[in-house]
């Protein structure tokens, strides 16, 4: 049975920067009942508190952060890059540990964003891009989907299980 990494906030855990969650149902409920889901929040796993000040990636470029060429900062300028990189590494280790090949992550997050992230200006302006954890997982061959792409994720899980079975 294929295990799936899922952002904890999508499962109702109150781990977002504002202390909230983004609870989703449907296939996530089914997968949870089947024991497929490994739930985590890269930011809290790295020791960031809940609630916490929001953070954004400079120019929304997670690849530059992974290469050490950009930072993740709070609006007051505090650099929280190390925590975001640690969270991404810990998420990757969990994927390796559980042989995970599919992840469902919260879009828009500086860690978990899959398709969209904030542009780094703290204006609420979203741009195409991924968060640090999503970018690292993709870099290592894990299929990463947002909560808006659950049908695509289901299809990928079926494909992987057909390859094994």
N, CA, C and O of each residue as an XYZ file, in Angstrom:
660
protein
N       0.853     -1.185      0.000
C       0.000      0.000      0.000
C       0.897      1.245      0.000
O       1.805      1.372      0.821
N       0.628      2.131     -0.911
C       1.376      3.373     -1.085
C       1.051      4.349      0.051
O      -0.113      4.695      0.252
N       2.067      4.793      0.790
C       1.890      5.828      1.810
C       1.923      7.193      1.126
O       2.537      7.346      0.070
N       1.255      8.193      1.732
C       1.137      9.522      1.146
C       1.436     10.556      2.228
O       0.840     10.527      3.304
N       2.350     11.457      1.939
C       2.649     12.557      2.847
C       1.586     13.634      2.659
O       1.282     14.006      1.525
N       1.016     14.141      3.754
C      -0.024     15.174      3.665
C       0.278     16.271      4.684
O       0.604     15.997      5.839
N       0.162     17.518      4.229
C       0.293     18.658      5.144
C      -0.698     18.506      6.285
O      -1.891     18.304      6.056
N      -0.206     18.603      7.509
C      -1.044     18.389      8.683
C      -2.253     19.324      8.722
O      -3.322     18.927      9.186
N      -2.100     20.559      8.242
C      -3.219     21.510      8.286
C      -4.388     21.045      7.416
O      -5.538     21.396      7.679
N      -4.095     20.257      6.381
C      -5.165     19.752      5.513
C      -5.964     18.638      6.181
O      -7.019     18.235      5.691
N      -5.448     18.149      7.303
C      -6.113     17.089      8.055
C      -6.731     17.610      9.341
O      -7.184     16.833     10.182
N      -6.749     18.943      9.490
C      -7.404     19.548     10.643
C      -6.479     19.960     11.773
O      -6.942     20.536     12.757
N      -5.182     19.684     11.664
C      -4.253     20.108     12.715
C      -4.107     21.626     12.674
O      -3.922     22.210     11.606
N      -4.188     22.241     13.811
C      -4.113     23.709     13.901
C      -2.646     24.127     14.010
O      -2.173     24.521     15.076
N      -1.940     24.032     12.879
C      -0.497     24.285     12.843
C      -0.106     25.442     11.938
O       1.073     25.784     11.850
N      -1.079     26.051     11.263
C      -0.743     27.172     10.370
C      -0.178     28.342     11.174
O      -0.331     28.402     12.394
N       0.466     29.254     10.484
C       1.080     30.409     11.141
C       0.084     31.165     12.009
O       0.459     31.724     13.040
N      -1.200     31.188     11.596
C      -2.224     31.923     12.333
C      -2.957     31.057     13.357
O      -3.935     31.497     13.962
N      -2.484     29.829     13.547
C      -3.105     28.911     14.500
C      -4.289     28.165     13.942
O      -4.966     27.441     14.673
N      -4.556     28.328     12.646
C      -5.703     27.668     12.027
C      -5.329     26.400     11.279
O      -4.200     25.913     11.344
N      -6.319     25.889     10.570
C      -6.119     24.715      9.725
C      -6.798     24.961      8.394
O      -7.396     26.016      8.182
N      -6.710     23.998      7.503
C      -7.340     24.070      6.177
C      -8.005     22.732      5.891
O      -7.811     22.151      4.823
N      -8.779     22.251      6.832
C      -9.341     20.911      6.783
C      -9.983     20.597      5.431
O     -10.817     21.354      4.934
N      -9.586     19.482      4.856
C     -10.137     18.970      3.605
C     -10.705     17.587      3.862
O     -10.250     16.878      4.760
N     -11.691     17.209      3.079
C     -12.296     15.883      3.227
C     -12.144     15.117      1.927
O     -11.246     15.399      1.133
N     -13.014     14.158      1.714
C     -12.980     13.392      0.473
C     -11.939     12.293      0.536
O     -11.897     11.507      1.483
N     -11.104     12.250     -0.482
C     -10.133     11.170     -0.593
C      -9.156     11.170      0.587
O      -8.640     10.113      0.951
N      -8.895     12.324      1.186
C      -8.000     12.349      2.338
C      -8.591     11.556      3.494
O      -7.861     10.858      4.198
N      -9.908     11.650      3.704
C     -10.570     10.839      4.736
C     -10.408      9.354      4.429
O     -10.092      8.558      5.313
N     -10.624      8.995      3.185
C     -10.507      7.589      2.766
C      -9.081      7.093      2.998
O      -8.876      6.024      3.573
N      -8.109      7.864      2.553
C      -6.710      7.454      2.726
C      -6.338      7.358      4.203
O      -5.576      6.477      4.601
N      -6.874      8.262      5.009
C      -6.581      8.220      6.433
C      -7.142      6.944      7.060
O      -6.476      6.297      7.869
N      -8.370      6.588      6.681
C      -8.979      5.361      7.200
C      -8.197      4.122      6.762
O      -8.157      3.126      7.483
N      -7.584      4.183      5.594
C      -6.792      3.064      5.088
C      -5.388      3.015      5.694
O      -4.644      2.065      5.449
N      -5.025      4.016      6.473
C      -3.709      4.054      7.093
C      -2.587      4.447      6.147
O      -1.425      4.120      6.390
N      -2.924      5.142      5.074
C      -1.923      5.541      4.074
C      -1.196      6.837      4.419
O      -0.079      7.058      3.952
N      -1.808      7.689      5.225
C      -1.325      9.058      5.384
C      -0.259      9.188      6.466
O      -0.401      8.686      7.581
N       0.799      9.875      6.098
C       1.810     10.350      7.040
C       1.619     11.865      7.076
O       1.857     12.552      6.083
N       1.196     12.368      8.206
C       0.858     13.785      8.369
C       2.019     14.530      9.002
O       2.615     14.060      9.971
N       2.338     15.699      8.447
C       3.352     16.536      9.091
C       3.234     17.970      8.638
O       2.682     18.269      7.580
N       3.767     18.853      9.465
C       3.911     20.269      9.141
C       5.398     20.567      9.196
O       5.986     20.534     10.277
N       6.027     20.858      8.055
C       7.460     21.115      8.063
C       7.865     22.261      8.994
O       8.926     22.208      9.615
N       7.039     23.278      9.092
C       7.387     24.444      9.901
C       7.391     24.121     11.388
O       8.320     24.507     12.098
N       6.368     23.419     11.874
C       6.350     23.071     13.296
C       7.348     21.959     13.588
O       7.921     21.917     14.677
N       7.565     21.057     12.634
C       8.565     20.007     12.798
C       9.951     20.612     13.026
O      10.772     20.049     13.751
N      10.201     21.754     12.405
C      11.480     22.451     12.554
C      11.518     23.348     13.792
O      12.512     24.035     14.028
N      10.449     23.347     14.575
C      10.455     24.077     15.832
C       9.808     25.447     15.816
O       9.839     26.148     16.828
N       9.216     25.852     14.687
C       8.527     27.145     14.679
C       7.236     27.033     15.490
O       6.556     26.009     15.423
N       6.888     28.074     16.256
C       5.714     28.004     17.130
C       4.410     28.215     16.380
O       4.394     28.628     15.220
N       3.314     27.918     17.076
C       1.962     28.201     16.592
C       1.274     29.008     17.670
O       1.231     28.570     18.819
N       0.735     30.169     17.345
C       0.884     30.874     16.069
C       2.299     31.439     15.942
O       3.087     31.417     16.888
N       2.598     31.952     14.728
C       3.896     32.551     14.441
C       3.696     33.654     13.417
O       2.713     33.637     12.675
N       4.604     34.601     13.367
C       4.475     35.643     12.343
C       4.578     35.020     10.952
O       5.351     34.083     10.753
N       3.815     35.526      9.993
C       3.914     34.980      8.636
C       5.307     35.212      8.064
O       6.001     36.163      8.423
N       5.690     34.318      7.170
C       6.977     34.430      6.485
C       6.739     34.250      4.995
O       5.789     33.586      4.581
N       7.615     34.851      4.193
C       7.520     34.714      2.740
C       8.918     34.519      2.165
O       9.916     34.935      2.753
N       8.962     33.886      1.015
C      10.211     33.643      0.300
C      10.546     34.876     -0.539
O       9.685     35.409     -1.238
N      11.790     35.323     -0.465
C      12.212     36.456     -1.289
C      11.958     36.138     -2.758
O      12.416     35.115     -3.268
N      11.239     37.004     -3.422
C      10.838     36.854     -4.820
C      10.114     35.529     -5.104
O       9.979     35.130     -6.261
N       9.652     34.856     -4.053
C       8.908     33.620     -4.223
C       9.707     32.491     -4.840
O       9.121     31.565     -5.400
N      11.035     32.540     -4.754
C      11.881     31.576     -5.450
C      12.479     30.551     -4.491
O      13.563     30.761     -3.946
N      11.766     29.439     -4.287
C      12.229     28.400     -3.364
C      13.503     27.728     -3.860
O      14.343     27.333     -3.052
N      13.659     27.593     -5.161
C      14.890     26.990     -5.686
C      16.100     27.820     -5.282
O      17.149     27.271     -4.947
N      15.957     29.147     -5.314
C      17.055     30.018     -4.890
C      17.334     29.832     -3.398
O      18.489     29.884     -2.976
N      16.301     29.620     -2.606
C      16.491     29.362     -1.177
C      17.264     28.057     -0.993
O      18.198     28.000     -0.193
N      16.885     27.013     -1.724
C      17.571     25.722     -1.606
C      19.041     25.828     -2.012
O      19.885     25.098     -1.491
N      19.344     26.729     -2.932
C      20.732     26.932     -3.379
C      21.498     27.922     -2.514
O      22.676     28.182     -2.763
N      20.835     28.481     -1.489
C      21.490     29.447     -0.620
C      21.576     30.840     -1.207
O      22.374     31.654     -0.742
N      20.770     31.136     -2.224
C      20.821     32.426     -2.915
C      19.651     33.351     -2.569
O      19.591     34.476     -3.065
N      18.732     32.898     -1.734
C      17.587     33.707     -1.298
C      17.220     33.262      0.111
O      17.721     32.251      0.604
N      16.350     34.017      0.747
C      15.981     33.735      2.137
C      14.464     33.673      2.301
O      13.702     34.123      1.446
N      14.059     33.102      3.424
C      12.670     33.154      3.868
C      12.680     34.114      5.055
O      13.423     33.927      6.018
N      11.846     35.140      4.967
C      11.860     36.184      5.997
C      10.455     36.486      6.513
O       9.450     36.306      5.825
N      10.439     36.954      7.758
C       9.220     37.520      8.319
C       9.129     38.967      7.845
O      10.100     39.520      7.328
N       7.980     39.563      8.018
C       7.779     40.938      7.556
C       8.735     41.923      8.228
O       9.089     42.942      7.635
N       9.158     41.626      9.466
C      10.092     42.519     10.162
C      11.542     42.298      9.715
O      12.458     42.925     10.247
N      11.746     41.416      8.749
C      13.077     41.156      8.218
C      13.793     39.981      8.850
O      14.855     39.586      8.370
N      13.245     39.409      9.912
C      13.881     38.267     10.565
C      14.033     37.119      9.577
O      13.073     36.726      8.913
N      15.233     36.592      9.487
C      15.539     35.484      8.574
C      15.174     34.168      9.253
O      15.739     33.824     10.292
N      14.237     33.436      8.671
C      13.828     32.124      9.202
C      14.151     31.006      8.202
O      13.561     29.926      8.245
N      15.089     31.286      7.312
C      15.460     30.326      6.274
C      15.872     28.988      6.857
O      15.438     27.943      6.371
N      16.710     29.002      7.903
C      17.209     27.743      8.466
C      16.074     26.826      8.911
O      16.127     25.617      8.686
N      15.053     27.393      9.540
C      13.912     26.578      9.985
C      13.162     25.993      8.789
O      12.733     24.840      8.829
N      13.006     26.780      7.731
C      12.294     26.288      6.548
C      13.094     25.196      5.840
O      12.519     24.229      5.340
N      14.404     25.347      5.796
C      15.245     24.304      5.194
C      15.254     23.039      6.052
O      15.211     21.927      5.526
N      15.309     23.212      7.361
C      15.268     22.054      8.254
C      13.941     21.307      8.109
O      13.922     20.078      8.043
N      12.844     22.045      8.061
C      11.534     21.410      7.884
C      11.450     20.633      6.584
O      10.901     19.532      6.546
N      11.995     21.208      5.516
C      11.995     20.527      4.218
C      12.815     19.244      4.285
O      12.388     18.206      3.779
N      13.993     19.311      4.908
C      14.846     18.122      5.051
C      14.167     17.048      5.883
O      14.241     15.866      5.547
N      13.512     17.440      6.955
C      12.814     16.469      7.798
C      11.658     15.815      7.043
O      11.419     14.616      7.184
N      10.946     16.600      6.248
C       9.858     16.036      5.433
C      10.420     15.033      4.427
O       9.846     13.963      4.230
N      11.534     15.375      3.796
C      12.161     14.464      2.848
C      12.579     13.170      3.544
O      12.391     12.085      2.994
N      13.140     13.274      4.738
C      13.529     12.065      5.487
C      12.329     11.175      5.780
O      12.425      9.950      5.709
N      11.190     11.800      6.112
C       9.971     11.012      6.355
C       9.545     10.286      5.076
O       9.099      9.139      5.122
N       9.686     10.962      3.949
C       9.345     10.314      2.677
C      10.248      9.111      2.438
O       9.777      8.045      2.042
N      11.527      9.279      2.675
C      12.453      8.154      2.490
C      12.133      7.029      3.459
O      12.119      5.857      3.083
N      11.874      7.398      4.718
C      11.601      6.401      5.756
C      10.375      5.548      5.424
O      10.367      4.341      5.663
N       9.347      6.182      4.874
C       8.085      5.473      4.585
C       7.943      5.111      3.101
O       6.885      4.654      2.667
N       9.018      5.321      2.328
C       9.004      5.030      0.881
C       7.871      5.766      0.161
O       7.212      5.216     -0.721
N       7.664      7.020      0.560
C       6.589      7.841      0.007
C       7.012      8.398     -1.348
O       8.123      8.899     -1.517
N       6.092      8.295     -2.309
C       6.343      8.823     -3.653
C       5.327      9.886     -4.056
O       5.419     10.457     -5.143
N       4.342     10.155     -3.165
C       3.297     11.138     -3.442
C       3.088     11.998     -2.199
O       3.007     11.489     -1.081
N       3.001     13.308     -2.413
C       2.723     14.232     -1.310
C       1.600     15.176     -1.709
O       1.519     15.615     -2.857
N       0.733     15.483     -0.746
C      -0.335     16.477     -0.905
C       0.013     17.606      0.058
O      -0.003     17.417      1.274
N       0.325     18.773     -0.484
C       0.776     19.883      0.344
C      -0.114     21.112      0.162
O      -0.759     21.276     -0.873
N      -0.141     21.969      1.180
C      -0.999     23.161      1.198
C      -0.451     24.247      0.284
O       0.611     24.814      0.541
N      -1.174     24.524     -0.767
C      -0.744     25.531     -1.720
C      -0.736     26.912     -1.075
O      -1.552     27.204     -0.201
N       0.188     27.754     -1.512
C       0.302     29.110     -1.011
C       1.279     29.249      0.138
O       1.709     30.362      0.441
N       1.639     28.164      0.780
C       2.538     28.185      1.928
C       3.990     28.355      1.487
O       4.380     27.831      0.443
N       4.803     29.086      2.276
C       6.217     29.196      1.922
C       6.974     27.878      2.096
O       8.086     27.734      1.588
N       6.391     26.931      2.799
C       6.963     25.583      2.894
C       6.326     24.663      1.861
O       7.017     24.015      1.074
N       5.023     24.619      1.878
C       4.282     23.583      1.160
C       3.662     24.023     -0.155
O       3.082     23.193     -0.856
N       3.760     25.281     -0.511
C       3.163     25.743     -1.764
C       3.587     24.871     -2.933
O       4.765     24.544     -3.076
N       2.633     24.497     -3.762
C       2.912     23.629     -4.910
C       2.873     24.447     -6.202
O       3.788     24.363     -7.021
N       1.828     25.226     -6.379
C       1.648     26.021     -7.597
C       1.814     27.514     -7.355
O       2.253     28.250     -8.239
N       1.459     27.959     -6.148
C       1.461     29.388     -5.828
C       2.129     29.655     -4.480
O       2.007     28.868     -3.541
N       2.836     30.780     -4.410
C       3.379     31.286     -3.147
C       3.250     32.804     -3.176
O       3.027     33.399     -4.231
N       3.390     33.418     -2.017
C       3.415     34.878     -1.978
C       4.727     35.365     -2.581
O       5.734     34.658     -2.557
N       4.704     36.560     -3.113
C       5.861     37.084     -3.859
C       6.978     37.644     -2.989
O       7.997     38.096     -3.513
N       6.805     37.623     -1.676
C       7.849     38.117     -0.779
C       7.670     39.559     -0.355
O       8.479     40.087      0.408
N       6.618     40.204     -0.843
C       6.399     41.621     -0.526
C       5.417     41.828      0.631
O       5.210     42.959      1.070
N       4.811     40.743      1.128
C       3.808     40.790      2.196
C       2.605     41.639      1.797
O       1.970     42.273      2.639
N       2.305     41.641      0.505
C       1.157     42.385     -0.015
C      -0.027     41.464     -0.298
O      -1.098     41.932     -0.684
N       0.160     40.156     -0.108
C      -0.881     39.191     -0.444
C      -0.857     38.788     -1.902
O      -1.700     38.003     -2.336
N       0.089     39.305     -2.668
C       0.192     38.994     -4.091
C       0.827     37.620     -4.284
O       1.951     37.377     -3.845
N       0.095     36.726     -4.944
C       0.574     35.367     -5.204
C       1.209     35.301     -6.592
O       0.781     35.970     -7.533
N       2.236     34.476     -6.679
C       2.897     34.226     -7.964
C       3.069     32.723     -8.138
O       2.996     31.961     -7.174
N       3.298     32.311     -9.369
C       3.566     30.898     -9.633
C       4.873     30.530     -8.950
O       5.870     31.241     -9.070
N       4.859     29.428     -8.243
C       6.068     28.970     -7.579
C       5.739     27.952     -6.512
O       4.575     27.656     -6.244
N       6.788     27.424     -5.909
C       6.600     26.416     -4.875
C       7.312     26.843     -3.602
O       8.176     27.720     -3.617
N       6.932     26.204     -2.496
C       7.578     26.428     -1.217
C       8.826     25.566     -1.099
O       9.110     24.739     -1.965
N       9.559     25.767     -0.029
C      10.835     25.078      0.146
C      10.673     23.561      0.241
O      11.444     22.821     -0.370
N       9.692     23.094      0.990
C       9.486     21.648      1.125
C       9.036     21.049     -0.194
O       9.559     20.020     -0.621
N       8.071     21.682     -0.843
C       7.596     21.173     -2.136
C       8.747     21.095     -3.129
O       8.898     20.090     -3.824
N       9.559     22.146     -3.202
C      10.673     22.173     -4.154
C      11.684     21.070     -3.858
O      12.185     20.429     -4.782
N      11.989     20.842     -2.582
C      12.948     19.793     -2.236
C      12.400     18.407     -2.561
O      13.128     17.559     -3.077
N      11.129     18.171     -2.263
C      10.534     16.865     -2.570
C      10.522     16.617     -4.077
O      10.860     15.525     -4.534
N      10.136     17.626     -4.841
C      10.115     17.497     -6.305
C      11.525     17.211     -6.816
O      11.715     16.361     -7.687
N      12.494     17.908     -6.283
C      13.891     17.715     -6.667
C      14.325     16.259     -6.473
O      15.196     15.767     -7.191
N      13.715     15.576     -5.502
C      14.063     14.188     -5.193
C      13.074     13.178     -5.786
O      13.019     12.028     -5.351
N      12.301     13.612     -6.775
C      11.464     12.686     -7.529
C      10.129     12.331     -6.922
O       9.467     11.406     -7.391
N       9.718     13.041     -5.893
C       8.410     12.782     -5.285
C       7.365     13.590     -6.042
O       7.569     14.770     -6.325
N       6.253     12.956     -6.365
C       5.151     13.637     -7.052
C       4.401     14.472     -6.019
O       3.842     13.934     -5.064
N       4.391     15.789     -6.215
C       3.797     16.703     -5.246
C       2.568     17.364     -5.856
O       2.608     17.869     -6.977
N       1.474     17.350     -5.094
C       0.203     17.911     -5.529
C      -0.324     18.847     -4.455
O      -0.015     18.685     -3.275
N      -1.120     19.826     -4.865
C      -1.782     20.704     -3.895
C      -3.125     20.091     -3.523
O      -3.558     19.099     -4.109
N      -3.768     20.699     -2.545
C      -5.101     20.242     -2.135
C      -6.130     20.435     -3.235
O      -7.233     19.894     -3.147
N      -5.792     21.197     -4.270
C      -6.703     21.420     -5.401
C      -6.480     20.400     -6.520
O      -7.159     20.443     -7.545
N      -5.541     19.497     -6.326
C      -5.180     18.517     -7.355
C      -5.361     17.078     -6.856
O      -4.604     16.183     -7.234
N      -6.364     16.868     -6.010
C      -6.530     15.552     -5.392
C      -6.839     14.455     -6.411
O      -6.409     13.315     -6.237
N      -7.583     14.786     -7.479
C      -7.859     13.768     -8.501
C      -6.571     13.328     -9.190
O      -6.380     12.142     -9.459
N      -5.690     14.283     -9.473
C      -4.401     13.944    -10.079
C      -3.567     13.097     -9.122
O      -2.885     12.164     -9.547
N      -3.619     13.418     -7.849
C      -2.883     12.645     -6.845
C      -3.420     11.218     -6.770
O      -2.649     10.260     -6.704
N      -4.748     11.082     -6.781
C      -5.355      9.740     -6.773
C      -4.873      8.922     -7.964
O      -4.533      7.746     -7.830
N      -4.848      9.557     -9.125
C      -4.392      8.883    -10.341
C      -2.939      8.425    -10.191
O      -2.598      7.306    -10.572
N      -2.094      9.280     -9.642
C      -0.684      8.933     -9.463
C      -0.525      7.767     -8.497
O       0.295      6.878     -8.730
N      -1.294      7.760     -7.423
C      -1.247      6.647     -6.465
C      -1.656      5.347     -7.158
O      -1.014      4.314     -6.966
N      -2.715      5.394     -7.960
C      -3.148      4.194     -8.702
C      -2.039      3.702     -9.639
O      -1.761      2.505     -9.706
N      -1.408      4.639    -10.363
C      -0.313      4.270    -11.273
C       0.823      3.579    -10.519
O       1.339      2.554    -10.963
N       1.200      4.138     -9.396
C       2.301      3.556     -8.611
C       1.942      2.170     -8.095
O       2.782      1.271     -8.074
N       0.686      2.002     -7.677
C       0.279      0.695     -7.162
C       0.151     -0.337     -8.276
O       0.368     -1.526     -8.040
N      -0.195      0.095     -9.483
C      -0.240     -0.832    -10.630
C       1.164     -1.276    -11.004
O       1.361     -2.421    -11.411
N       2.140     -0.390    -10.873
C       3.540     -0.740    -11.184
C       4.050     -1.821    -10.238
O       4.812     -2.700    -10.640
N       3.622     -1.750     -8.970
C       4.060     -2.702     -7.964
C       3.296     -4.009     -8.096
O       3.879     -5.090     -8.014
N       1.977     -3.903     -8.303
C       1.108     -5.081     -8.308
C       1.132     -5.759     -9.603
O       0.455     -6.771     -9.782
